Amino acid sequence: MAILSKVGATPGVLSNPPEDNMGIDNLYKAFSGAETEAFDNPWIRTTFREAEGGSTAFGPVQLTGNLVKNYLLNKPEIIEDKDFANRYLMNARKFAEHGNNKGKIPHFNPDYDYGGKGGLTTEADYENYSKLSKAIMNDLWAKAKTTDNPLENMIRYWRWGEGSDKSRDDDPEYFKRFFKHLGA
């Protein structure tokens, strides 16, 4: 997932809490902190414009359109509200269309540019976002718990995707923020 950060964000503490008591709400809170702690309003598109191929990451845990699309196509049983998931994809498509395109497309809308609020702005949208994100996290957590290092792998899956070979060494500050919020 894309990361939102600002210079000077409060560094976290590297610690490993007991993984056997890990709940999805705890993971959601920790990922939210790791991704958007530096912003007053976490309901924004990523501000990271340099992501290769662009990024559609949005909201407190920076859920991407590609992750939602992959679940709709490959594990649709995980997603309870497919109507919302499809609305989320439409929002992600607008992010992709408008990102870094000010002055390049005639119908440019800054709400869909990097740092914009997007089109999912109601309390119901926020609740559905949380449910969708947690359903995907729950599936990824079930997979991570089958590995030798469940929590580390869960963070890797969310931060970079399941197939990534990146590790804590590639973004130690992200891990610090995650653990700070996990224990809070």
Summary of the structure (lengths in Angstrom):
residues: 184
radius of gyration: 15.9
end to end distance: 21.9
largest distance: 52.4
contacts: 567
relative contact order: 0.21
helix: 52%
strand: 2%
